[in-house]
């Protein structure tokens, strides 16, 4: 029970819960990304370089694409082509009003690739 006698949780409690949830989501995403990269160990460095070199707002899209990429593409595609696809998707999103309304999950799954 909070010090003020209220039965409601304090903002600090909610903040800790949100932080914990975000850390769990990030950890799960990183585990999935690691599993995906382990499927093509000879290309791991190239894909990791793509992710590391992608600017922060776009990095989540790069991680999503690499995480869920089919093995054949993971082995054969040039990461530069994927980087260009990500950049073009974000450019289009910035220029087209309707594209900004597309939820992030759908954007990463259906537009970026």
Biotite code that builds the C-alpha atoms (Angstrom):
import biotite.structure as struc

atoms = struc.array([
    struc.Atom([0.000, 0.000, 0.000], chain_id="A", res_id=1, res_name="UNK", atom_name="CA", element="C"),
    struc.Atom([1.363, 3.455, -0.882], chain_id="A", res_id=2, res_name="UNK", atom_name="CA", element="C"),
    struc.Atom([2.560, 5.731, 1.908], chain_id="A", res_id=3, res_name="UNK", atom_name="CA", element="C"),
    struc.Atom([-0.285, 8.226, 1.340], chain_id="A", res_id=4, res_name="UNK", atom_name="CA", element="C"),
    struc.Atom([-2.830, 5.595, 2.465], chain_id="A", res_id=5, res_name="UNK", atom_name="CA", element="C"),
    struc.Atom([-4.419, 5.283, -0.960], chain_id="A", res_id=6, res_name="UNK", atom_name="CA", element="C"),
    struc.Atom([-5.093, 1.833, -2.339], chain_id="A", res_id=7, res_name="UNK", atom_name="CA", element="C"),
    struc.Atom([-4.226, 3.053, -5.835], chain_id="A", res_id=8, res_name="UNK", atom_name="CA", element="C"),
    struc.Atom([-0.735, 2.323, -7.085], chain_id="A", res_id=9, res_name="UNK", atom_name="CA", element="C"),
    struc.Atom([1.548, 5.312, -7.350], chain_id="A", res_id=10, res_name="UNK", atom_name="CA", element="C"),
    struc.Atom([2.789, 6.655, -10.662], chain_id="A", res_id=11, res_name="UNK", atom_name="CA", element="C"),
    struc.Atom([6.170, 5.212, -9.732], chain_id="A", res_id=12, res_name="UNK", atom_name="CA", element="C"),
    struc.Atom([4.654, 1.716, -9.607], chain_id="A", res_id=13, res_name="UNK", atom_name="CA", element="C"),
    struc.Atom([3.144, 2.139, -13.077], chain_id="A", res_id=14, res_name="UNK", atom_name="CA", element="C"),
    struc.Atom([6.389, 3.537, -14.398], chain_id="A", res_id=15, res_name="UNK", atom_name="CA", element="C"),
    struc.Atom([8.275, 0.477, -13.120], chain_id="A", res_id=16, res_name="UNK", atom_name="CA", element="C"),
    struc.Atom([5.670, -1.829, -14.687], chain_id="A", res_id=17, res_name="UNK", atom_name="CA", element="C"),
    struc.Atom([5.941, -0.080, -18.054], chain_id="A", res_id=18, res_name="UNK", atom_name="CA", element="C"),
    struc.Atom([9.730, -0.159, -17.895], chain_id="A", res_id=19, res_name="UNK", atom_name="CA", element="C"),
    struc.Atom([9.703, -3.870, -17.060], chain_id="A", res_id=20, res_name="UNK", atom_name="CA", element="C"),
    struc.Atom([7.294, -4.613, -19.913], chain_id="A", res_id=21, res_name="UNK", atom_name="CA", element="C"),
    struc.Atom([9.426, -2.669, -22.389], chain_id="A", res_id=22, res_name="UNK", atom_name="CA", element="C"),
    struc.Atom([12.577, -4.476, -21.270], chain_id="A", res_id=23, res_name="UNK", atom_name="CA", element="C"),
    struc.Atom([10.842, -7.837, -21.725], chain_id="A", res_id=24, res_name="UNK", atom_name="CA", element="C"),
    struc.Atom([9.688, -6.860, -25.223], chain_id="A", res_id=25, res_name="UNK", atom_name="CA", element="C"),
    struc.Atom([13.185, -5.704, -26.179], chain_id="A", res_id=26, res_name="UNK", atom_name="CA", element="C"),
    struc.Atom([14.756, -8.865, -24.769], chain_id="A", res_id=27, res_name="UNK", atom_name="CA", element="C"),
    struc.Atom([12.320, -11.058, -26.714], chain_id="A", res_id=28, res_name="UNK", atom_name="CA", element="C"),
    struc.Atom([12.944, -9.117, -29.918], chain_id="A", res_id=29, res_name="UNK", atom_name="CA", element="C"),
    struc.Atom([16.699, -9.425, -29.478], chain_id="A", res_id=30, res_name="UNK", atom_name="CA", element="C"),
    struc.Atom([16.390, -13.182, -28.838], chain_id="A", res_id=31, res_name="UNK", atom_name="CA", element="C"),
    struc.Atom([14.333, -13.601, -32.024], chain_id="A", res_id=32, res_name="UNK", atom_name="CA", element="C"),
    struc.Atom([16.850, -11.507, -33.959], chain_id="A", res_id=33, res_name="UNK", atom_name="CA", element="C"),
    struc.Atom([19.733, -13.594, -32.605], chain_id="A", res_id=34, res_name="UNK", atom_name="CA", element="C"),
    struc.Atom([17.916, -16.804, -33.573], chain_id="A", res_id=35, res_name="UNK", atom_name="CA", element="C"),
    struc.Atom([17.353, -15.482, -37.073], chain_id="A", res_id=36, res_name="UNK", atom_name="CA", element="C"),
    struc.Atom([20.974, -14.418, -37.502], chain_id="A", res_id=37, res_name="UNK", atom_name="CA", element="C"),
    struc.Atom([22.142, -17.810, -36.223], chain_id="A", res_id=38, res_name="UNK", atom_name="CA", element="C"),
    struc.Atom([20.380, -19.418, -39.205], chain_id="A", res_id=39, res_name="UNK", atom_name="CA", element="C"),
    struc.Atom([22.926, -17.828, -41.560], chain_id="A", res_id=40, res_name="UNK", atom_name="CA", element="C"),
    struc.Atom([26.115, -17.450, -39.512], chain_id="A", res_id=41, res_name="UNK", atom_name="CA", element="C"),
    struc.Atom([28.233, -16.645, -42.564], chain_id="A", res_id=42, res_name="UNK", atom_name="CA", element="C"),
    struc.Atom([26.080, -13.520, -43.181], chain_id="A", res_id=43, res_name="UNK", atom_name="CA", element="C"),
    struc.Atom([25.598, -12.497, -39.542], chain_id="A", res_id=44, res_name="UNK", atom_name="CA", element="C"),
    struc.Atom([28.188, -9.708, -39.630], chain_id="A", res_id=45, res_name="UNK", atom_name="CA", element="C"),
    struc.Atom([26.695, -8.156, -42.771], chain_id="A", res_id=46, res_name="UNK", atom_name="CA", element="C"),
    struc.Atom([23.158, -8.161, -41.356], chain_id="A", res_id=47, res_name="UNK", atom_name="CA", element="C"),
    struc.Atom([24.332, -6.881, -37.986], chain_id="A", res_id=48, res_name="UNK", atom_name="CA", element="C"),
    struc.Atom([26.181, -4.060, -39.770], chain_id="A", res_id=49, res_name="UNK", atom_name="CA", element="C"),
    struc.Atom([22.956, -3.127, -41.585], chain_id="A", res_id=50, res_name="UNK", atom_name="CA", element="C"),
    struc.Atom([21.097, -2.918, -38.275], chain_id="A", res_id=51, res_name="UNK", atom_name="CA", element="C"),
    struc.Atom([23.877, -0.989, -36.539], chain_id="A", res_id=52, res_name="UNK", atom_name="CA", element="C"),
    struc.Atom([24.173, 1.517, -39.400], chain_id="A", res_id=53, res_name="UNK", atom_name="CA", element="C"),
    struc.Atom([20.424, 2.127, -39.690], chain_id="A", res_id=54, res_name="UNK", atom_name="CA", element="C"),
    struc.Atom([19.373, 5.383, -37.976], chain_id="A", res_id=55, res_name="UNK", atom_name="CA", element="C"),
    struc.Atom([17.376, 4.938, -34.786], chain_id="A", res_id=56, res_name="UNK", atom_name="CA", element="C"),
    struc.Atom([13.854, 5.656, -36.071], chain_id="A", res_id=57, res_name="UNK", atom_name="CA", element="C"),
    struc.Atom([14.336, 3.074, -38.827], chain_id="A", res_id=58, res_name="UNK", atom_name="CA", element="C"),
    struc.Atom([16.337, 0.528, -36.845], chain_id="A", res_id=59, res_name="UNK", atom_name="CA", element="C"),
    struc.Atom([13.226, -1.246, -35.536], chain_id="A", res_id=60, res_name="UNK", atom_name="CA", element="C"),
    struc.Atom([12.179, -1.880, -39.144], chain_id="A", res_id=61, res_name="UNK", atom_name="CA", element="C"),
    struc.Atom([15.620, -3.253, -40.013], chain_id="A", res_id=62, res_name="UNK", atom_name="CA", element="C"),
    struc.Atom([15.517, -5.551, -36.987], chain_id="A", res_id=63, res_name="UNK", atom_name="CA", element="C"),
    struc.Atom([12.009, -6.720, -37.888], chain_id="A", res_id=64, res_name="UNK", atom_name="CA", element="C"),
    struc.Atom([12.947, -7.469, -41.502], chain_id="A", res_id=65, res_name="UNK", atom_name="CA", element="C"),
    struc.Atom([16.065, -9.432, -40.538], chain_id="A", res_id=66, res_name="UNK", atom_name="CA", element="C"),
    struc.Atom([14.254, -11.269, -37.733], chain_id="A", res_id=67, res_name="UNK", atom_name="CA", element="C"),
    struc.Atom([11.446, -12.558, -39.961], chain_id="A", res_id=68, res_name="UNK", atom_name="CA", element="C"),
    struc.Atom([13.296, -12.850, -43.274], chain_id="A", res_id=69, res_name="UNK", atom_name="CA", element="C"),
    struc.Atom([13.077, -16.235, -45.009], chain_id="A", res_id=70, res_name="UNK", atom_name="CA", element="C"),
    struc.Atom([16.313, -18.200, -44.781], chain_id="A", res_id=71, res_name="UNK", atom_name="CA", element="C"),
    struc.Atom([16.880, -18.110, -48.550], chain_id="A", res_id=72, res_name="UNK", atom_name="CA", element="C"),
    struc.Atom([16.725, -14.297, -48.475], chain_id="A", res_id=73, res_name="UNK", atom_name="CA", element="C"),
    struc.Atom([18.890, -14.101, -45.366], chain_id="A", res_id=74, res_name="UNK", atom_name="CA", element="C"),
    struc.Atom([21.543, -16.095, -47.244], chain_id="A", res_id=75, res_name="UNK", atom_name="CA", element="C"),
    struc.Atom([21.224, -14.440, -50.667], chain_id="A", res_id=76, res_name="UNK", atom_name="CA", element="C"),
    struc.Atom([20.055, -10.829, -50.367], chain_id="A", res_id=77, res_name="UNK", atom_name="CA", element="C"),
    struc.Atom([22.526, -7.980, -50.227], chain_id="A", res_id=78, res_name="UNK", atom_name="CA", element="C"),
    struc.Atom([21.908, -5.950, -47.056], chain_id="A", res_id=79, res_name="UNK", atom_name="CA", element="C"),
    struc.Atom([22.346, -2.779, -49.140], chain_id="A", res_id=80, res_name="UNK", atom_name="CA", element="C"),
    struc.Atom([19.205, -3.704, -51.102], chain_id="A", res_id=81, res_name="UNK", atom_name="CA", element="C"),
    struc.Atom([17.302, -4.132, -47.843], chain_id="A", res_id=82, res_name="UNK", atom_name="CA", element="C"),
    struc.Atom([18.630, -0.781, -46.571], chain_id="A", res_id=83, res_name="UNK", atom_name="CA", element="C"),
    struc.Atom([17.409, 0.869, -49.772], chain_id="A", res_id=84, res_name="UNK", atom_name="CA", element="C"),
    struc.Atom([13.984, -0.737, -49.353], chain_id="A", res_id=85, res_name="UNK", atom_name="CA", element="C"),
    struc.Atom([13.752, 0.549, -45.772], chain_id="A", res_id=86, res_name="UNK", atom_name="CA", element="C"),
    struc.Atom([14.789, 4.046, -46.851], chain_id="A", res_id=87, res_name="UNK", atom_name="CA", element="C"),
    struc.Atom([12.283, 4.131, -49.713], chain_id="A", res_id=88, res_name="UNK", atom_name="CA", element="C"),
    struc.Atom([9.480, 2.915, -47.438], chain_id="A", res_id=89, res_name="UNK", atom_name="CA", element="C"),
    struc.Atom([10.194, 5.692, -44.922], chain_id="A", res_id=90, res_name="UNK", atom_name="CA", element="C"),
    struc.Atom([10.530, 8.291, -47.694], chain_id="A", res_id=91, res_name="UNK", atom_name="CA", element="C"),
    struc.Atom([7.142, 7.257, -49.075], chain_id="A", res_id=92, res_name="UNK", atom_name="CA", element="C"),
    struc.Atom([5.640, 7.298, -45.601], chain_id="A", res_id=93, res_name="UNK", atom_name="CA", element="C"),
    struc.Atom([6.868, 10.862, -45.070], chain_id="A", res_id=94, res_name="UNK", atom_name="CA", element="C"),
    struc.Atom([5.529, 12.053, -48.433], chain_id="A", res_id=95, res_name="UNK", atom_name="CA", element="C"),
    struc.Atom([2.152, 10.315, -48.560], chain_id="A", res_id=96, res_name="UNK", atom_name="CA", element="C"),
    struc.Atom([-0.389, 11.349, -45.945], chain_id="A", res_id=97, res_name="UNK", atom_name="CA", element="C"),
    struc.Atom([-2.259, 8.019, -46.065], chain_id="A", res_id=98, res_name="UNK", atom_name="CA", element="C"),
    struc.Atom([0.993, 6.130, -45.440], chain_id="A", res_id=99, res_name="UNK", atom_name="CA", element="C"),
    struc.Atom([1.549, 7.904, -42.116], chain_id="A", res_id=100, res_name="UNK", atom_name="CA", element="C"),
    struc.Atom([-1.712, 6.383, -40.858], chain_id="A", res_id=101, res_name="UNK", atom_name="CA", element="C"),
    struc.Atom([-0.497, 2.804, -41.387], chain_id="A", res_id=102, res_name="UNK", atom_name="CA", element="C"),
    struc.Atom([0.215, 1.140, -38.019], chain_id="A", res_id=103, res_name="UNK", atom_name="CA", element="C"),
    struc.Atom([3.875, 0.337, -37.385], chain_id="A", res_id=104, res_name="UNK", atom_name="CA", element="C"),
    struc.Atom([3.332, -3.444, -37.345], chain_id="A", res_id=105, res_name="UNK", atom_name="CA", element="C"),
    struc.Atom([1.615, -3.414, -40.740], chain_id="A", res_id=106, res_name="UNK", atom_name="CA", element="C"),
    struc.Atom([4.180, -0.964, -42.115], chain_id="A", res_id=107, res_name="UNK", atom_name="CA", element="C"),
    struc.Atom([7.086, -3.246, -41.091], chain_id="A", res_id=108, res_name="UNK", atom_name="CA", element="C"),
    struc.Atom([5.389, -6.419, -42.309], chain_id="A", res_id=109, res_name="UNK", atom_name="CA", element="C"),
    struc.Atom([3.770, -5.267, -45.547], chain_id="A", res_id=110, res_name="UNK", atom_name="CA", element="C"),
    struc.Atom([5.372, -2.011, -46.726], chain_id="A", res_id=111, res_name="UNK", atom_name="CA", element="C"),
    struc.Atom([9.058, -2.140, -45.822], chain_id="A", res_id=112, res_name="UNK", atom_name="CA", element="C"),
    struc.Atom([9.834, -5.457, -47.522], chain_id="A", res_id=113, res_name="UNK", atom_name="CA", element="C"),
])
